[in-house]
Amino acid sequence: MEMKKTAYLAIIILVILALLAGCASSDSPGATAEPSKNEVIIGFPDIPAHFDPLLDFGGGGHGAGARLIFSTLVEVDADNNIKPDLAESYSISGDALTYAFTLRTDAKFTDGTAVTTEDIVFTYESLMEAATSVDLSNVASINAAGNTVTITLSKPQSTFILTAASAGIVPKHAYGDGFGLNPVGSGPYRLVQHDVDQQFILEANEDYYMQIPEIKRAVFVRMSDSDIQLAAVRGGQVDITMTDAVLAAVNTVPGYDLLVADTVDNMGIVMPTVPDTGEINQYGFPVGNSITGDVNFRKALAYGLDRDAISRDALNGFATPAFSENDGMPWSNPDSVIEYDPGYAVSLLEESGWVMGGDGIRVKDGKRASIALLYFSGNNTRQSVAMAAAQQAKENLGIEILVEGASSSDISARMFSEPLILAWGSSNPITSYYLFHSSRAGLNDWYNPQNYRSSSVDGYLEQAMGAGSIEEAIIYFKMAQWDGVAGTSMRGDCPYIFLINVSHLYWVRDGLDTGRRPIHAHGNSWPLVSNLREWKWVS
């Protein structure tokens, strides 16, 4: 089996090298192991089928992928500040319903035509009719007058400015069938080649209205296997690529450094918060769990798991403890942090009547403290995290966790009644609303399958969403997590046991400066290149 895998990897690597040679210029890193000073070769797992932002090409946090080719009204910098982009300025009305964006006058699409307010209106009206990750369902109208675009919301939404930072603008005059394969944008790069499932190549937009990128050519070659990524690095055939915690822990590569990126890419356990009463939901699936429906049981697991040990055992230390869905973001509440305290965890279990049984597993009213923990089959990272948590739960608390890989369809049927390992990570606090507002409880969209409901949390989240600006909303998002008495945090109602934030790992060739970028959201590919226009060779 190992010989077959080695042969397979060798064939794949030869194919990749042929691709690199075919797309490289005579002085490119694809032709030699020496990097060109205005070019970069990126081993990349995500080769899009198209590049149409109106059909959901985005690439994660703040539209990181789309913003390589398309401009947005505003952008988010490395410190999570809102900065001008196509809009040189904007204002918000006193009732927080109307956003007025004044456009810059020097922006052009790569076909030479000026970016106008008509293009903004066309893009937003198209997105309002589409089902994409850019949610404009709260937009009531959009109008243009002179050089200003006015967007009116149906109700206040403090997070709307972050939505505006992820909506890539397309040209009205050039949009049509096939646009996604031959996109016309006004961003820092333009697409010059796209080989489906193999590679795509970007070249710098020399008419870009802000600082023109120093990296003039970026070749993205499909590499989704960590062994292939490592082989490409060892051969000097790429300048940067992803890796995983297993290989990063035991390998060093001369001429390359390991970049460890901080993330809000968190992994934790969704815990059903209501007891099992025999209820069947609208999808025909059972609801509730009589063990996890006990808040003391949930909190005992939260306090009784050593997150540093899970990081070490499951990911070779390439993760940090997680305490909320938004650690490190401006709206994260530091009071959500809890200490590893197995003694306190045991006291919570005993308070709820869980006594140690003869087999080392606690019992209450004749029922063993035994729960399933589902993960998506084939996801080795989630399996490793689940196994590490299960071992600790048994040794520290006398709780039996039966780790089980399951298909997506199976999990969809069971997630309302059984604990589940999920991963989140968003650069927009609207995720907190989706995860914990009672209006989302029990929906079949992964956000709140635990059926968590709290009137006080609803109130804070509604105040946050209805605030006049994202800055004004922060205090309410924090209070939803913990207001000193209750909240969504593990100190409070504990509907979610947050475990770790998974570090994103990359091999980077010496001399390549990848600059600063916002803390990475979920997914390790597009967040890496979100600031490609700032990359440069320094040696």
C-alpha positions, 0 to 999 in steps of 0.5 A: 500500500505504501509503495502504491501511494509513493508511486501515485505521489510521484506521478502527481508531482510529475504532472505538477512540474509539467504544469509549472514548466508550461506556464512559466517564463524562462526566468520563472520559479517553475523553470528553475529552483530560483525564484523570480523577483516579480513572480510567485508560485503558490501550491493551492488546494482551491482552484475555482470552477469560475471567478464570478462574485455574483455566483458565489466566488468569494473565498472566505473572510471578507471575500478574500479571493474575490478581492484579488480581482474585484474591488469592493466599496470598503475593505478591512485592513490587518487590524480589522479597521474599515478602510476606503476602497472604491468608496473614498468615504461613506456615512451612516444616517442617524437611524442607521438605515441609510448608507451613502458611499461616495465613489473615487473617480480614478478606478477603472476596470481592466477593459479600460472603462471607468467604474461608475455608480451604475456598476455598484447598483447593478452588482448589488441588485444582482446579489439581492436576487441571488442566493450567495454568501453575500447576504443582502436580504436586508437591503430595501433599495439602492440608488445612485445620484451623481458620484454617490450610491445610497443603500437603504436597509429594511432595518438597522444592521451594524454588520452591513459595512462588513458585508460591503467589504465582501461584495465584489463589484462587476461591470454592468456593460461586460457582465453576461454568460461566461463572465466567470471564466473571463472576469473583468474587475478593477482589483489589484490583479487580473486573471490571464489563465485558468485551467479547470481543476489544475491552475490559474494565473493572475497578473498585476493590474498596472492601472490599479488605483491604489499601490500596484503590486510588486508581485507581477505574476502569481501562479496558483497550482492545485496541490491539496495533498500535504505530501505533494505539497512537501515534495514540491517544497523540497524540490524548490518548485513552489514559493509557498504552500500549505502544510499540516500539523503532522508534517510541520512537526517532523520536517524542516526544509532548507531554504524555507520557513514555517509560517504559523498563522493565528486564526479564529478557525475554531473547533468545538463540540455542539451540545444539544441544550434541550432534554429528550422528550420524544419530540420529532422536528419539522425535518422528521429528526429526533430532538434533544438529549437528556444528558447534554440537556443538563447545563452542569454536564455541559459546563463540566466537560468545558472546564474538565478538558485541557485545551493545551493537551488537545492541541499537543495530542491532536495537532502537535501543538499547532493550535491555541485554546478556544473559548468563543466563536470569535477569539481575538476579534474586536467583539470577543469578550475576554471574560469568556475565557475559562481555566482548566479546572477538573476539580470544579468540573467534578463538583458540577457533575456531583451537584447534578447527581452524577456519581462514579460507577463501578466501571469508571463511568458516572451514573445518574438514575441508572443511566450511564454518562455516555454520549456519542460524538459525531464527526464528518467521516474522512476528516482526520483533524476533527477525528483526532480532536474528538479522540483527544477530548474523549480520552480526557473526558473519561480519565478526568471526569468519568464521562464516556464519549463514543467517537463516531465518523458519519456521513453528512446526511447521517449527521444532518439527521442526528445533530439535533439530538447528539453532540457533534464536532464542528468548525467555525471561524468568521471575520463577521460577528453576524456569525454569533447571531446565526449561532445563538439567536433563538430564531435560528434554533433547530434549523437545518443549516448547521448554525444552531442545531443545539436548539439554544434559546435565551431571551437575554442573549436574544436581546443583546444580539438584537441590540448588537445587530440594530446598533448604528455602527459596528463599533457601537455593536461591540459591547452588545456582542460581548454581553451576549457572550457573558454579561456577568451572570449569563450568556453563550460562553462556557461560563454561562449556558455553554451550548457550545464547548469551544476547544481549539483554534487551529493554526494555519501552516505554510512553507514559505521560501526564504526572502518572500515577505507575505506582509500582514493580514487580518486574523485568518477565518475558517479555511487556510487557503484564501485568507493566506492570499487576501493581501497578495498585493502587499507581498514582495521579495526582500532577498 
